[in-house]
Structures are given as structure tokens and as C-alpha cells.
Amino acid sequence: MFTSTGQAFLLEEIDSIDIKRMIAQSFSVLTRMIEGESEAKKAMLDHSKRFPEVRLMRTAPGVGAITACRFVAYIQTPIRFSNKRKLWHYCRLGITRRESNGKRLSHPRLDRAGVGSLKDVSRKVFEAARRSKGDNSFKRLYEQSLENSMNPVHARLATQRKILATLRAMWSNNQQYRDNVG
């Protein structure tokens, strides 16, 4: 639909000249935005080569150039988070329990505060690590969690938390990913 042929076909179907002009202008803006997106992506990838932490993140399974850039950009420095649980809450993967006077007010749920884009980064790494042909600790953890919990959502969330904790530890210790087999 958004190819030049699809745009021309759609514009031919419209009778009103004013509406046709508005839609043609929208297609023009869309085309420029798509071109700008690819230029921005290329600039980001070129610029990311200057950052050793991005190269470090890319040694983990499932972490590509864009996810590494996104993680580093949002976190900025790993010392912001004194422990992994604070990072999980920042990434909307922490568990919150509402209580009053020792009584539970609601079921435990994921914390809604934080940066949803980081949750998305961990999800993308999770999916890429699971799709990878080789064996890796994230894949093994998911399978083990799934076997224990029998719940794919809980197993995925546990794996996403492990991914974030691993990336934070790699960055804090300035060490490449090591797959601890076993």
C-alpha cells in the first residue's frame, strides 16, 4: 500500500481533488520519514562504534547493535542501580505487592512505573536468544523455568530479568558474556 505503485493506485481511486492532495502530501511526508529513519539508523550504528560498552553488550546472545545501543542509551551507567532488582523495577519487570497494615490489598503484579522501552529491549533479546541456533544460558533458563512453572509468561519474565541482570553485570565488571554451562 505504501509503495509508489500502491500510493498511485490509492490516489487514482479518490475523486475529491482536495482529499487527493492531502493524502499525496501525507504520502510525501511518510516517504521522507522512512528515508530519514534509515539515515538515522546508519548514523546511530556508525556512532555506536565509539562506545566500548556497546561492543561489550553485543557479546551476549541475542543482543544486536540496535538493542545494545538502546540498552546503553537508557541505562547510561550501570552504577545507577545498586542492585538488579532496582534495575528490574526501572524496566517494568519488578514485582509490586500492595499491602496495608500487613494485609494484602491486591495480587502481586508487574510494576507499571519505569521505562517500558527497556522492557521491550529485554523482550527482543529474549526472542533473539531463543531463536539463535546455538545453545546459550538464556535459552536454557527459559526451558528450565518453563518446566518448573508450567507458565510461559512467568518463564519469559524470569528470563528477561536474567538478561537484564547479566547485561548490567557485564557492564559493571567490564567483562564479555560468558556462558556458564551447567
C-alpha positions in Angstrom: 0.0 0.0 0.0 2.8 2.4 0.8 4.9 1.6 -2.2 4.9 4.2 -5.0 2.6 1.9 -7.1 0.2 1.3 -4.1 0.1 5.1 -3.5 -0.6 5.9 -7.1 -3.4 3.2 -7.1 -4.9 4.6 -4.0 -4.8 8.2 -5.3 -6.5 7.2 -8.5 -9.4 5.8 -6.5 -10.1 9.1 -4.8 -12.5 11.5 -6.6 -12.1 14.7 -4.5 -9.1 16.8 -5.5 -8.7 18.3 -2.0 -8.6 14.9 -0.3 -6.3 13.5 -3.0 -3.9 16.5 -2.4 -4.0 15.9 1.4 -3.3 12.2 1.0 -0.5 12.8 -1.5 1.1 15.2 0.9 0.8 12.6 3.7 2.5 10.0 1.5 5.3 12.5 0.8 5.8 13.1 4.5 5.8 9.4 5.1 8.3 8.7 2.4 10.7 11.4 3.8 10.3 9.9 7.3 11.1 6.4 6.1 14.2 7.8 4.4 15.2 9.7 7.5 14.7 6.6 9.6 17.3 4.6 7.6 19.7 7.6 7.7 19.3 7.9 11.4 19.8 4.2 11.9 23.0 4.3 9.9 24.3 7.3 11.9 23.5 5.6 15.2 25.3 2.4 14.1 28.3 4.4 12.9 28.4 6.4 16.2 27.9 3.3 18.4 31.3 2.0 17.3 32.9 4.6 19.5 31.4 3.1 22.6 33.2 0.1 24.2 30.1 -0.7 26.3 28.0 -1.2 23.1 30.6 -3.7 21.8 30.6 -5.4 25.2 26.8 -5.8 25.2 26.9 -7.3 21.8 28.9 -10.4 23.1 25.7 -11.6 24.8 23.4 -13.9 22.9 20.5 -12.1 21.2 22.0 -8.7 21.6 22.4 -6.9 18.3 23.7 -3.5 17.5 20.4 -1.7 18.0 19.4 -3.4 21.2 22.8 -2.7 22.6 22.6 1.0 21.7 19.1 1.2 23.2 20.2 -0.5 26.4 23.3 1.7 26.9 21.3 4.9 26.0 18.6 4.2 28.6 20.8 3.0 31.4 23.6 5.5 30.8 25.7 4.0 33.6 25.3 0.7 35.4 26.1 2.3 38.8 22.7 4.0 38.7 21.3 0.8 40.1 22.8 -0.6 43.3 21.3 -4.0 42.6 19.5 -5.9 39.9 16.1 -5.6 41.5 16.2 -1.8 41.2 17.0 -2.2 37.5 14.1 -4.7 37.1 11.7 -2.1 38.6 13.1 0.6 36.3 12.5 -1.7 33.4 8.9 -2.5 34.4 9.8 -6.1 35.3 9.8 -5.7 39.1 7.0 -7.3 41.2 5.0 -4.9 43.4 2.8 -6.0 46.2 0.3 -3.7 47.7 -0.3 -4.1 51.5 -1.8 -2.0 54.2 -1.2 -2.8 57.9 0.2 -6.2 56.9 -2.8 -7.2 54.8 -2.6 -7.8 51.1 -4.7 -5.4 49.1 -4.1 -6.9 45.7 -2.3 -9.8 44.0 1.4 -9.3 43.2 1.8 -7.7 39.7 4.4 -6.2 37.5 5.4 -2.6 38.4 4.0 -0.2 35.9 6.4 2.6 36.8 9.7 2.8 34.8 10.8 2.7 31.2 8.7 0.4 29.0 11.3 0.7 26.2 13.8 -1.2 28.4 11.3 -4.0 28.9 11.0 -4.1 25.1 14.8 -4.3 24.8 14.9 -7.3 27.2 12.0 -8.9 25.3 13.8 -8.5 21.9 17.0 -10.0 23.4 14.9 -12.9 24.8 13.3 -13.6 21.5 16.6 -13.4 19.6 18.4 -15.6 22.1 15.7 -18.2 21.8 15.8 -18.2 18.0 19.6 -18.5 17.9 20.8 -21.8 16.6 23.4 -22.4 19.3 22.9 -23.2 22.9 23.0 -20.3 25.4 22.2 -19.7 29.1 19.1 -17.6 28.3 17.6 -20.4 26.2 18.4 -22.9 29.0 17.0 -20.7 31.7 13.7 -20.3 29.8 13.3 -24.0 29.2 14.1 -24.7 32.9 11.7 -22.0 34.1 9.0 -23.3 31.8 9.5 -26.8 33.1 9.3 -25.6 36.7 6.4 -23.1 36.5 4.5 -24.6 33.5 3.7 -21.0 32.7 5.3 -19.5 29.6 4.7 -15.9 30.7 6.4 -16.4 34.1 9.3 -18.3 32.4 9.7 -15.4 29.9 9.7 -12.8 32.6 12.2 -14.7 34.7 14.5 -14.9 31.6 14.1 -11.2 30.8 15.1 -10.4 34.3 18.2 -12.7 34.0 19.1 -10.9 30.7 18.9 -7.5 32.3 20.9 -8.7 35.3 23.5 -10.3 33.0 23.9 -7.1 30.9 24.2 -5.0 34.0 26.9 -7.3 35.5 28.8 -7.4 32.2 28.9 -3.6 32.0 29.7 -3.1 35.7 32.6 -5.6 35.6 33.6 -4.7 32.1 33.6 -8.3 31.1 32.3 -10.0 28.0 29.5 -12.5 28.2 30.5 -15.9 29.5 28.1 -18.8 29.1 28.1 -20.7 32.3 27.2 -24.2 31.2 25.5 -26.3 33.8 
